[in-house]
């Protein structure tokens, strides 16, 4: 794979522009991939970012009957029609022009403003093309749109736009964030300002049909080696994302695998010179349900996980970094790194620094003791070795500090709890002095602010010290 530097401009906009939708080149490939694979698609963006226009123009271009529902106003009868008893004592539905029967595509606009009871009834439609247990045989495309949701931790969402239920969000194979107006070129902004409502031209319909055919052909012609490489990438990526606080379900792992293949095919159909790493990253960005749940996705962490996974795919099967990157638990990664004597100094230093940054206080100190006791500290580069050396110095020798505390202060209460905890240690245990020095030095460095902090760090040191010393 080539360099993974991503730019939206790398993806051409021809098929969207031909439908009269301007400036959305950055999402052209994932939207095309969703069409080619008939995978549920969710668009997220502020008002006025052409979510509804993109979906309705696409349905028109595909020349299939579609229904466009405002989910915030939707009643279930609007979907299925009015139930009436049938002669065989079952229910039949009186169909209306607005009911879902016979639709080839369905658009649920404002899905994040939908009542929870209606949202539950949309679930089987999106997940398995069923309503009231009945298969919607003609339904091919399931699409939805929403504004960014508001959560307790952020105020950048829209009032009334609620986070989607996790299970429902996880049924959308593609969760695509709309490009911002600020990212449009001046020519694109002018084109939007001057746009009319001419509909979709016959040429635009034919262009999309041809593009879909090319995408599907490319998808079916992918080599086994390429598919295995993408599966390897996804398997390696998941624990890296989990370490970054971006947890994905096993179902999402399968959806991500399929999305990467489909987006790569779509990107190649649009631009035969497409860089595979660009399309892999684009698929990843377009496949995270957290965006619909109102959970921020840190771009720096996402990009770092992607780069590590791409790098791991290039490693030989026997390279120890593959096992290290695949390990979800930080301590497991540290133990594997210590055992892997063939790791270069830079790789070992990077793994060690990353692990120590993820460990809570107490656990971090125990891990540092282990690094010195095993001699692994000598494999670190100077910068990392110097940082952990300062911490080890405080653990290896009893800390000396003096502080006047008021009996009413939280520091006084916390120190009292620390003394109670240290009294539990067996002075005959050779590990006790490390344990005591670690907790006392954390207090001296003001990293333990409450009695609860003291108890957690005390327990974390003990548990970690035992784990790292096990063979």
C-alpha positions in Angstrom: 0.0 0.0 0.0 1.2 3.5 -0.7 1.3 6.5 1.6 -1.8 6.9 3.7 -2.0 10.7 3.6 -5.6 11.5 2.8 -7.0 14.5 0.9 -10.6 14.8 -0.1 -9.5 16.3 -3.4 -8.1 12.9 -4.4 -11.6 11.7 -5.0 -13.2 13.1 -8.1 -16.8 14.5 -7.9 -18.0 13.7 -11.5 -20.9 11.5 -10.6 -22.2 13.8 -7.8 -21.7 16.9 -9.9 -23.6 15.4 -12.8 -26.5 14.9 -10.4 -26.4 18.6 -9.5 -24.8 18.0 -6.1 -21.6 20.1 -5.8 -18.7 20.0 -3.4 -19.1 16.6 -1.9 -16.1 14.9 -3.6 -14.7 13.7 -0.2 -17.7 11.4 0.2 -18.2 10.3 -3.4 -16.5 6.9 -3.0 -18.3 5.8 0.2 -21.7 6.9 -1.0 -21.1 5.0 -4.3 -19.9 2.0 -2.3 -23.1 2.0 -0.3 -25.2 2.1 -3.6 -23.2 -0.7 -5.2 -23.5 -3.0 -2.2 -27.0 -1.8 -1.1 -25.7 -1.2 2.4 -27.6 1.0 4.8 -26.3 4.6 4.6 -26.6 7.3 7.2 -25.5 10.9 6.5 -24.7 13.2 9.4 -24.3 17.0 9.0 -25.6 20.4 9.9 -28.7 21.8 8.2 -28.3 22.9 4.7 -25.4 20.6 3.8 -27.3 18.8 1.0 -28.1 15.5 2.8 -31.6 15.3 1.5 -30.7 16.6 -1.9 -28.0 14.0 -2.3 -30.3 11.2 -1.4 -33.3 12.3 -3.4 -31.2 13.1 -6.5 -29.5 9.7 -6.2 -32.9 7.9 -6.0 -34.1 9.9 -9.0 -30.9 8.9 -10.9 -31.4 5.2 -10.1 -35.0 5.5 -11.5 -36.5 3.5 -8.7 -39.6 4.3 -6.7 -38.7 5.8 -3.3 -40.3 7.2 -0.2 -39.0 10.2 1.7 -40.2 10.3 5.3 -39.6 13.0 7.9 -38.9 10.7 10.8 -39.6 13.4 13.4 -43.2 13.4 12.3 -43.6 9.8 11.4 -46.3 7.5 12.6 -46.1 3.8 12.0 -49.3 3.9 10.0 -47.6 6.2 7.6 -45.2 3.4 6.7 -47.5 0.4 6.5 -50.9 1.9 5.8 -54.1 1.1 7.8 -54.5 -2.5 9.1 -57.8 -4.2 8.3 -58.9 -7.8 9.1 -58.5 -10.3 6.2 -60.9 -13.2 5.5 -58.4 -15.6 7.0 -58.3 -13.6 10.2 -54.9 -12.1 9.5 -54.2 -8.5 9.0 -53.9 -6.8 5.7 -52.8 -3.2 5.1 -54.6 -0.7 3.0 -51.8 0.8 0.9 -51.4 4.5 0.4 -49.1 6.4 -1.9 -46.9 7.1 1.1 -46.6 3.6 2.5 -43.4 1.6 2.2 -44.8 -1.3 0.1 -43.3 -1.3 -3.3 -40.5 1.2 -2.6 -37.1 0.5 -4.0 -35.4 3.0 -1.7 -36.5 4.7 1.5 -35.1 7.9 3.1 -35.6 8.5 6.8 -34.8 12.2 7.2 -34.3 13.6 10.7 -34.0 10.1 12.1 -32.3 11.4 15.3 -35.5 13.3 16.1 -37.7 10.2 15.8 -39.7 9.0 18.8 -38.1 5.9 20.4 -41.1 3.7 19.7 -41.0 4.5 16.0 -37.2 4.2 16.0 -37.6 0.7 17.3 -39.9 -0.1 14.4 -37.5 1.3 11.8 -34.8 -1.1 13.1 -35.9 -4.2 11.2 -36.4 -2.2 8.0 -32.9 -0.9 8.1 -31.4 -4.1 9.4 -33.2 -6.8 7.4 -35.7 -5.1 5.0 -38.6 -6.3 7.1 -41.7 -4.6 8.5 -44.1 -6.4 10.9 -42.1 -9.5 10.1 -42.9 -9.2 6.4 -40.0 -9.1 3.9 -40.0 -5.9 1.7 -39.0 -7.8 -1.5 -38.6 -4.7 -3.6 -36.7 -2.6 -1.1 -33.0 -2.3 -2.1 -31.7 0.9 -0.5 -32.2 2.1 3.1 -30.9 5.6 3.7 -31.2 8.1 6.6 -30.0 11.6 7.5 -29.6 13.5 10.8 -28.1 16.6 12.3 -25.1 16.1 14.7 -26.6 14.9 18.0 -26.4 16.9 21.3 -24.9 15.1 24.3 -24.3 16.1 27.9 -20.6 16.4 27.2 -20.8 18.8 24.2 -23.0 21.7 23.0 -22.1 21.6 19.4 -25.1 19.4 18.4 -28.6 20.4 17.6 -31.3 20.7 20.2 -33.7 17.9 19.7 -31.3 15.8 17.7 -30.7 12.8 20.0 -27.9 10.2 19.8 -29.1 7.1 18.0 -29.5 3.9 19.9 -26.3 1.9 19.7 -27.9 -1.1 18.1 -29.6 1.0 15.5 -26.5 3.0 14.7 -24.6 -0.3 14.3 -26.9 -1.4 11.6 -25.8 1.4 9.2 -22.9 0.0 7.3 -21.8 3.5 6.3 -22.0 6.5 8.7 -20.8 9.4 6.6 -20.1 12.9 7.8 -21.0 15.6 5.3 -18.2 17.9 4.2 -18.2 21.4 5.6 -18.9 24.6 3.5 -15.5 25.9 4.6 -13.9 23.1 2.7 -15.5 24.0 -0.6 -13.5 25.8 -3.2 -14.6 29.3 -4.3 -15.9 27.8 -7.6 -17.9 25.1 -5.7 -19.4 27.7 -3.4 -20.5 29.8 -6.3 -21.9 26.7 -8.0 -24.0 26.0 -4.9 -25.1 29.6 -4.6 -26.2 29.7 -8.3 -27.7 26.2 -8.4 -31.2 25.7 -9.9 -33.6 22.8 -9.5 -33.2 21.2 -12.9 -33.4 17.6 -11.7 -31.3 14.7 -12.9 -30.4 14.6 -16.6 -30.4 11.4 -18.7 -26.7 11.8 -19.0 -26.3 11.9 -15.3 -28.4 8.8 -14.9 -26.4 6.9 -17.4 -23.1 8.0 -15.9 -24.1 6.7 -12.5 -25.4 3.4 -13.9 -22.1 2.9 -15.7 -20.1 3.8 -12.6 -22.1 1.4 -10.4 -21.5 -1.3 -12.9 -17.7 -0.7 -12.9 -17.7 -0.6 -9.1 -19.5 -3.9 -8.9 -17.2 -5.5 -11.4 -14.1 -4.3 -9.6 -15.5 -5.6 -6.3 -16.2 -9.1 -7.8 -12.7 -9.2 -9.4 -10.7 -8.5 -6.2 -8.0 -11.0 -5.6 -8.0 -13.4 -2.6 -4.6 -11.9 -1.5 -6.1 -8.4 -1.4 -9.2 -9.6 0.6 -7.0 -11.4 3.0 -4.8 -8.3 3.4 -7.8 -6.2 4.2 -9.1 -8.8 6.7 -5.7 -8.7 8.4 -5.8 -4.9 8.5 -9.2 -4.9 10.2 -8.2 -7.6 12.7 -5.1 -5.6 13.6 -7.0 -2.3 13.7 -9.7 -3.2 16.2 -7.5 -3.5 19.3 -5.6 -0.4 18.3 -9.0 1.5 18.1 -10.0 0.0 21.4 -6.8 1.3 23.0 -7.8 4.7 21.6 -11.2 4.5 23.2 -13.0 3.7 19.9 -14.6 0.3 20.6 -16.2 -1.5 17.7 -18.5 -4.6 17.8 -17.8 -7.9 16.0 -20.6 -7.0 13.6 -18.9 -3.6 12.9 -15.7 -5.5 12.2 -17.4 -7.4 9.4 -19.1 -4.2 8.1 -15.8 -2.4 8.1 -14.1 -5.2 6.2 -16.9 -5.1 3.5 -16.8 -1.3 3.5 -13.0 -1.2 2.9 -13.4 -3.5 -0.1 -16.4 -1.6 -1.5 -14.9 1.9 -1.0 -11.7 0.7 -2.7 -13.6 -0.6 -5.7 -15.7 2.6 -5.8 -12.6 4.9 -5.6 -10.9 2.9 -8.4 -14.0 3.2 -10.5 -14.0 6.9 -10.0 -10.3 7.3 -10.4 -8.2 4.4 -11.6 -5.1 6.0 -10.1 -6.6 5.9 -6.6 -4.2 5.2 -3.7 -5.4 2.1 -1.8 -4.3 3.5 1.6 -6.4 6.6 0.9 -9.5 4.5 0.2 -8.8 2.3 3.3 -8.7 5.4 5.5 -11.7 6.9 3.8 -13.7 3.7 4.5 -12.6 3.8 8.1 -13.7 7.4 8.5 -17.1 6.5 6.9 -17.8 3.4 8.9 -17.8 4.5 12.6 -21.2 4.4 14.4 -19.9 6.6 17.2 -20.6 9.7 15.1 -24.4 8.8 15.2 -24.2 8.2 19.0 -22.8 11.6 19.7 -19.4 10.1 20.7 -16.4 12.2 19.5 -13.9 10.4 17.3 -10.4 11.9 17.8 -8.9 12.3 14.4 -5.3 12.0 15.7 -6.0 8.7 17.4 -7.9 7.4 14.5 -5.1 8.2 12.1 -2.5 6.8 14.4 -4.4 3.5 14.7 -4.8 3.3 10.9 -1.1 3.9 10.4 -0.1 1.2 12.9 -2.5 -1.3 11.3 -1.3 -0.5 7.8 2.3 -0.9 9.0 1.4 -4.3 10.7 -0.1 -5.6 7.4 3.3 -5.1 5.8 5.1 -7.0 8.5 6.1 -10.6 8.1 3.9 -13.2 9.9 6.8 -13.9 12.4 7.5 -10.3 13.2 6.8 -9.8 17.0 5.3 -6.4 16.4 2.3 -8.1 14.9 1.4 -9.8 18.2 2.2 -6.7 20.2 -0.1 -4.5 18.1 -2.8 -7.1 18.2 -2.8 -7.3 22.0 -5.6 -5.2 23.6 -4.3 -5.1 27.1 -1.5 -2.6 27.7 0.4 -4.9 30.1 0.2 -7.7 27.6 1.8 -5.5 25.0 4.6 -4.5 27.4 5.3 -8.1 28.4 5.4 -9.2 24.7 7.7 -6.2 23.9 10.1 -7.1 26.7 10.2 -10.7 25.5 10.9 -9.7 21.9 14.6 -9.1 22.0 14.7 -8.5 18.3 12.7 -5.3 18.5 14.6 -2.2 17.4 15.3 0.4 20.1 12.8 2.8 18.5 10.0 0.3 18.3 10.5 -0.9 21.9 10.7 2.7 23.1 7.5 3.6 21.3 5.6 0.6 22.6 6.8 1.3 26.2 5.9 4.9 26.2 2.5 4.2 24.8 1.8 1.5 27.4 2.9 3.7 30.3 0.8 6.6 29.1 -2.3 4.3 29.2 -1.7 2.8 32.6 -3.3 4.4 35.7 -1.1 5.7 38.5 0.1 2.8 40.6 0.0 0.4 37.7 2.4 2.7 35.8 4.9 2.7 38.7 4.8 -1.1 39.0 5.5 -1.5 35.3 8.5 0.8 35.6 9.9 -1.3 38.4 9.5 -4.3 36.1 11.4 -2.6 33.3 14.4 -1.9 35.6 14.3 -5.4 37.2 14.4 -7.1 33.8 17.1 -4.9 32.4 14.7 -3.9 29.6 15.3 -0.2 30.4 18.6 -0.5 28.7 16.8 -1.1 25.4 15.0 2.3 25.6 16.1 5.4 23.8 17.6 8.2 26.0 14.5 10.3 26.1 12.1 7.6 27.3 14.7 6.1 29.6 15.3 9.5 31.3 11.6 10.1 31.9 11.0 6.7 33.6 14.3 6.9 35.4 13.1 9.9 37.4 10.0 8.0 38.4 12.0 4.8 39.3 14.4 6.9 41.5 11.4 7.9 43.7 10.2 4.3 43.9 13.6 2.7 44.6 14.4 5.0 47.6 12.1 6.3 50.3 10.8 9.7 49.3 11.7 12.6 51.6 9.1 15.4 51.8 7.7 17.8 54.4 4.3 19.4 54.2 2.2 21.2 56.8 -1.4 20.0 56.5 -4.6 21.3 58.1 -6.7 18.7 59.8 -9.6 19.9 57.8 -7.9 19.6 54.4 -8.5 16.8 51.9 -4.7 16.3 51.7 -4.7 15.5 55.4 -7.5 12.9 55.0 -5.8 11.4 52.0 -2.5 11.0 53.8 -4.3 9.4 56.7 -5.8 6.8 54.3 -2.3 6.2 52.8 -0.9 5.5 56.2 -3.6 2.9 56.8 -2.9 1.3 53.5 0.8 1.1 54.0 0.3 -0.5 57.4 -1.1 -3.5 55.6 2.2 -4.2 53.9 4.4 -7.0 55.3 7.8 -5.5 56.1 9.3 -8.9 55.4 8.0 -8.9 51.8 10.9 -7.7 49.5 8.3 -6.0 47.3 6.8 -4.0 50.2 9.3 -1.1 50.0 8.6 -0.6 46.2 4.9 -0.6 47.0 5.2 1.9 49.9 7.6 4.2 48.1 5.4 4.3 45.0 2.3 5.4 46.8 4.1 7.9 49.0 5.9 9.5 46.0 2.6 9.7 44.1 1.2 11.6 47.1 4.3 13.9 47.3 3.9 14.7 43.5 0.2 15.5 44.2 -1.1 12.8 42.0 -3.3 11.4 44.7 -6.0 14.0 45.7 -8.5 11.9 47.5 -8.6 8.8 49.7 -10.3 7.0 46.8 -7.3 7.9 44.6 -5.0 6.4 47.2 -6.9 3.2 47.4 -7.0 2.8 43.6 -3.3 3.4 43.2 -2.4 1.0 46.1 -4.5 -1.8 44.5 -3.2 -1.0 41.0 0.4 -1.3 42.0 -0.2 -4.6 43.7 -2.2 -6.2 40.9 0.2 -4.9 38.2 3.3 -6.0 40.1 1.9 -9.5 40.3 0.9 -9.7 36.7 4.1 -8.5 35.1 6.2 -10.9 37.2 4.2 -14.0 36.1 5.9 -15.9 33.3 
